[in-house]
Amino acid sequence: MPKIKTNRSAAKRFKVTQGGKVKHKRAYLRHLLSSKSRGRKRHLRAPALLNATDTRKIKALIPYK
């Protein structure tokens, strides 16, 4: 059975935790930051976990992580 290629764009955006959950960076922190509150920007800095549906899709793209 040949190896499965890892999707490189997904590998750069997502990390799999020890427990098998998928971690990602939050969106909305690139521009137009002056209109967002300090607390909102601070919250967006923290990584987030994907929901179960998306986790299955991403894990198929990064099989060896």
JOTA-V982413 format. One record per residue. N is the residue number from 1. RES is the residue in three letters. OMEGA is omega in degrees with one decimal (NA if undefined). NEAR is the number of other C-alpha atoms within 10 Angstrom. D_LAST is the distance of its C-alpha to the last C-alpha in Angstrom with 1 decimal. Layout:
n->[N/N]
res->[RES/RES]
omega->[OMEGA/OMEGA]
near->[NEAR/NEAR]
d_last->[D_LAST/D_LAST]
This chain:
n->[1/2/3/4/5/6/7/8/9/10/11/12/13/14/15/16/17/18/19/20/21/22/23/24/25/26/27/28/29/30/31/32/33/34/35/36/37/38/39/40/41/42/43/44/45/46/47/48/49/50/51/52/53/54/55/56/57/58/59/60/61/62/63/64/65]
res->[MET/PRO/LYS/ILE/LYS/THR/ASN/ARG/SER/ALA/ALA/LYS/ARG/PHE/LYS/VAL/THR/GLN/GLY/GLY/LYS/VAL/LYS/HIS/LYS/ARG/ALA/TYR/LEU/ARG/HIS/LEU/LEU/SER/SER/LYS/SER/ARG/GLY/ARG/LYS/ARG/HIS/LEU/ARG/ALA/PRO/ALA/LEU/LEU/ASN/ALA/THR/ASP/THR/ARG/LYS/ILE/LYS/ALA/LEU/ILE/PRO/TYR/LYS]
omega->[180.0/177.2/177.3/177.5/174.7/173.9/-171.3/179.4/178.0/-178.9/179.4/-174.9/-173.4/174.4/178.2/-179.3/179.7/-178.8/177.1/176.7/-177.1/-177.3/177.9/176.9/179.5/179.1/173.8/178.9/-176.7/-177.1/-176.1/-174.1/-176.9/-179.8/179.6/-177.1/-179.3/-180.0/179.1/179.4/178.5/177.6/-178.5/178.2/-176.3/177.0/-179.1/176.7/177.6/174.6/-172.2/-178.6/-179.9/179.4/179.4/-179.7/-177.5/179.3/175.7/-179.5/179.7/-170.8/-173.9/-179.8/NA]
near->[3/4/7/11/10/15/13/10/10/14/17/10/10/19/19/18/11/7/6/11/15/20/17/15/16/13/9/13/14/6/8/8/12/8/7/12/10/11/8/12/14/10/12/15/13/10/12/13/17/16/11/10/8/11/17/13/10/18/20/13/17/20/13/12/12]
d_last->[18.7/17.1/13.5/12.0/11.8/9.1/11.1/11.6/13.4/10.9/8.2/11.2/12.3/9.6/7.5/6.4/9.2/10.1/12.0/9.5/11.1/10.2/12.0/13.9/17.0/20.3/22.6/26.4/26.3/27.1/30.9/34.0/33.1/36.8/37.3/34.4/35.3/34.1/32.5/30.7/29.2/28.2/26.5/24.6/23.2/21.2/17.6/17.6/15.6/15.4/17.7/16.9/17.9/15.8/12.7/13.1/13.6/10.6/8.2/10.2/9.7/5.9/5.9/3.8/0.0]
